């Protein structure tokens, strides 16, 4: 690209648009002037996602995904909990297997930049199963050959799960009740974070044009989305 010329508009792909961060990512991607098209992968129809001239919806079976449309940037916000999945094996299938499959197929289709929602404490050597799976996912994805990879590592996510048709998570509810009176005193690194901030931070990192693997701490992402 010649100096002084605007960057050509990009095409993005989003997997996990019905979750807390994914639902925050979608409108921000659609509103971004540097993004011309957004392809969204869905397991089933999502009534909460409205039509938009930039939007292409693809209903897919993640267990039998074979190919993806050609895009420039990939955003993956797929994830579950061990309780919701029903077992550690089922959890790993989603948070490692499904994420890796989407990232690999998108890379094979020509994608250059990748942004993924991971977790605070992700570490492939961790004794905590959840953190270990997230760390293994990060390591395996980073080896796929993308020019640029950004992992968001948020602390406790804050958002309206009820409006997404999700059950409230008791741990999140109680943590917020206990922390709300002293929230300004809680260090940014472990302070609960709004899903909109995580989404904004991932988009900013992906649009920044800095090659390599980047990990976005929860402290760094706080306040990334203007209110």
C-alpha positions as CSV (number, residue, x, y, z in Angstrom):
1,X,0.0,0.0,0.0
2,X,1.5,3.4,-1.0
3,X,2.0,6.0,1.7
4,X,-0.9,8.4,2.0
5,X,-3.4,6.0,0.5
6,X,-6.1,4.6,2.7
7,X,-6.0,0.9,3.5
8,X,-8.5,-1.2,1.4
9,X,-11.6,-2.3,3.3
10,X,-11.3,-5.7,4.9
11,X,-13.6,-8.7,5.1
12,X,-14.0,-10.3,8.5
13,X,-15.4,-13.6,9.8
14,X,-16.9,-14.0,13.2
15,X,-17.5,-17.3,15.0
16,X,-19.4,-17.2,18.3
17,X,-21.6,-14.3,17.6
18,X,-24.3,-15.4,20.1
19,X,-22.1,-15.3,23.2
20,X,-21.3,-12.4,25.5
21,X,-18.2,-11.1,23.7
22,X,-19.4,-12.3,20.2
23,X,-22.6,-10.3,20.5
24,X,-20.5,-7.2,21.5
25,X,-18.1,-7.8,18.6
26,X,-20.8,-8.0,15.9
27,X,-22.1,-4.4,16.0
28,X,-18.6,-3.0,16.4
29,X,-17.4,-4.9,13.3
30,X,-20.4,-3.8,11.3
31,X,-19.9,-0.2,12.3
32,X,-16.2,-0.1,11.6
33,X,-15.4,2.0,8.5
34,X,-12.4,-0.2,7.6
35,X,-14.6,-3.4,7.4
36,X,-16.7,-3.9,4.2
37,X,-18.1,-7.3,4.9
38,X,-18.7,-9.5,8.0
39,X,-19.4,-13.3,7.6
40,X,-20.9,-14.8,10.7
41,X,-20.9,-18.6,11.5
42,X,-24.0,-19.8,13.4
43,X,-25.1,-23.2,14.6
44,X,-28.7,-22.2,14.3
45,X,-30.8,-19.1,13.5
46,X,-30.3,-16.3,16.0
47,X,-33.4,-14.0,16.1
48,X,-31.4,-11.3,18.0
49,X,-29.1,-10.7,15.0
50,X,-30.7,-8.2,12.7
51,X,-30.2,-7.8,9.0
52,X,-27.4,-5.5,7.9
53,X,-26.1,-4.6,4.4
54,X,-22.6,-5.7,5.4
55,X,-23.7,-8.9,7.0
56,X,-23.6,-12.5,5.6
57,X,-25.0,-15.2,7.9
58,X,-23.9,-18.8,7.5
59,X,-25.6,-21.6,9.4
60,X,-23.0,-24.4,9.9
61,X,-22.3,-27.6,11.7
62,X,-19.1,-26.9,13.5
63,X,-18.5,-30.7,13.9
64,X,-18.4,-31.1,10.1
65,X,-16.9,-27.8,9.0
66,X,-14.9,-28.2,5.7
67,X,-14.3,-24.8,4.2
68,X,-14.8,-21.1,5.0
69,X,-15.2,-18.0,2.8
70,X,-12.1,-16.1,1.9
71,X,-11.7,-13.3,4.5
72,X,-8.9,-11.0,5.7
73,X,-9.5,-11.1,9.5
74,X,-11.0,-13.8,11.8
75,X,-12.6,-13.2,15.2
76,X,-13.3,-16.3,17.3
77,X,-15.5,-16.0,20.4
78,X,-16.4,-19.6,20.8
79,X,-16.6,-21.0,24.3
80,X,-18.5,-22.9,26.9
81,X,-18.2,-24.0,30.5
82,X,-17.5,-27.5,31.9
83,X,-20.9,-27.4,33.5
84,X,-22.7,-26.4,30.3
85,X,-20.7,-28.9,28.2
86,X,-21.3,-31.7,30.6
87,X,-17.7,-33.0,30.9
88,X,-14.1,-31.9,30.6
89,X,-13.9,-33.7,27.2
90,X,-16.9,-31.9,25.8
91,X,-15.5,-28.6,27.1
92,X,-12.2,-29.2,25.4
93,X,-13.9,-30.1,22.2
94,X,-15.4,-26.6,22.0
95,X,-12.8,-24.4,23.6
96,X,-9.8,-26.1,21.9
97,X,-11.1,-28.3,19.0
98,X,-13.8,-26.0,17.5
99,X,-11.6,-22.9,17.9
100,X,-8.6,-24.6,16.3
101,X,-10.8,-25.9,13.4
102,X,-12.2,-22.5,12.5
103,X,-8.7,-20.8,12.8
104,X,-7.1,-23.5,10.6
105,X,-9.8,-23.5,7.9
106,X,-9.8,-19.7,7.8
107,X,-6.0,-19.6,7.4
108,X,-6.3,-22.2,4.6
109,X,-8.8,-19.8,2.9
110,X,-6.3,-17.0,3.1
111,X,-7.0,-15.1,6.3
112,X,-4.0,-13.2,7.6
113,X,-5.1,-11.8,11.0
114,X,-6.7,-13.7,13.9
115,X,-8.3,-12.5,17.1
116,X,-9.5,-14.9,19.8
117,X,-11.2,-14.6,23.1
118,X,-9.1,-16.7,25.6
119,X,-9.0,-16.3,29.3
120,X,-7.1,-14.8,32.2
121,X,-4.6,-17.4,33.4
122,X,-4.4,-19.3,30.1
123,X,-1.3,-21.5,30.5
124,X,-0.6,-24.9,28.8
125,X,1.4,-25.9,31.9
126,X,-1.3,-25.0,34.4
127,X,-2.7,-27.5,36.9
128,X,-6.1,-26.0,36.5
129,X,-7.9,-27.8,33.6
130,X,-9.7,-24.8,32.3
131,X,-6.6,-22.6,32.1
132,X,-4.5,-25.5,30.6
133,X,-7.0,-26.0,27.8
134,X,-7.0,-22.3,27.0
135,X,-3.2,-22.3,27.1
136,X,-3.0,-25.3,24.7
137,X,-5.4,-23.6,22.4
138,X,-3.3,-20.5,22.3
139,X,-0.1,-22.5,21.5
140,X,-1.7,-24.6,18.8
141,X,-3.4,-21.6,17.1
142,X,-0.2,-19.5,17.2
143,X,1.5,-22.2,15.2
144,X,-0.9,-22.0,12.3
145,X,1.1,-19.3,10.4
146,X,-1.0,-16.2,10.7
147,X,0.8,-12.9,10.2
148,X,-0.9,-11.5,13.3
149,X,-2.6,-13.2,16.3
150,X,-4.3,-11.4,19.2
151,X,-5.5,-13.3,22.3
152,X,-7.8,-11.5,24.7
153,X,-7.3,-12.7,28.2
154,X,-10.2,-11.1,30.2
155,X,-11.0,-11.6,33.8
156,X,-14.6,-12.0,34.9
157,X,-16.8,-10.9,32.0
158,X,-19.7,-8.5,32.6
159,X,-22.7,-8.3,30.4
160,X,-26.4,-8.9,30.0
161,X,-26.6,-12.7,29.5
162,X,-30.4,-12.8,30.0
163,X,-30.9,-10.7,26.9
164,X,-28.9,-13.2,24.9
165,X,-31.1,-16.1,26.1
166,X,-28.3,-17.4,28.4
167,X,-28.6,-18.5,32.0
168,X,-27.0,-16.3,34.5
169,X,-23.8,-17.7,36.0
170,X,-24.1,-17.7,39.8
171,X,-20.4,-17.1,40.2
172,X,-20.5,-14.0,38.1
173,X,-23.6,-12.7,39.9
174,X,-22.2,-13.2,43.4
175,X,-18.8,-11.8,42.4
176,X,-20.4,-8.6,41.1
177,X,-22.6,-8.2,44.2
178,X,-19.6,-8.5,46.5
179,X,-17.2,-6.4,44.4
180,X,-19.5,-3.6,43.2
181,X,-19.1,-1.4,46.4
182,X,-15.3,-1.6,46.1
183,X,-14.9,-2.0,42.4
184,X,-12.7,1.2,41.9
185,X,-10.2,-0.3,44.4
186,X,-9.9,-3.7,42.7
187,X,-6.7,-3.9,40.5
188,X,-7.5,-3.5,36.8
189,X,-5.9,-6.9,36.1
190,X,-8.5,-8.8,38.0
191,X,-11.4,-6.3,37.9
192,X,-14.5,-7.6,36.1
193,X,-14.6,-6.3,32.5
194,X,-17.4,-5.4,30.2
195,X,-17.6,-7.6,27.1
196,X,-17.8,-4.5,25.0
197,X,-14.3,-3.5,26.1
198,X,-12.9,-6.9,25.2
199,X,-14.5,-6.6,21.7
200,X,-13.2,-3.1,21.1
201,X,-9.7,-4.1,22.3
202,X,-9.6,-7.1,19.9
203,X,-10.7,-5.0,16.9
204,X,-8.2,-2.3,17.7
205,X,-5.4,-4.8,18.0
206,X,-6.3,-6.5,14.7
207,X,-6.6,-3.2,12.9
208,X,-3.2,-2.0,14.2
209,X,-1.1,-3.8,11.7
210,X,1.5,-5.1,14.2
211,X,2.7,-8.6,13.1
212,X,3.3,-11.3,15.7
213,X,1.5,-12.9,18.6
214,X,-0.1,-10.5,21.1
215,X,-1.8,-11.2,24.4
216,X,-4.2,-8.5,25.6
217,X,-4.4,-8.4,29.4
218,X,-7.6,-7.6,31.2
219,X,-6.0,-4.5,32.6
220,X,-5.1,-3.3,29.1
221,X,-8.6,-3.8,27.8
222,X,-10.4,-2.0,30.5
223,X,-12.3,1.0,29.0
224,X,-11.4,0.2,25.4
225,X,-14.9,0.8,24.3
226,X,-16.0,4.4,24.5
227,X,-19.2,4.9,26.4
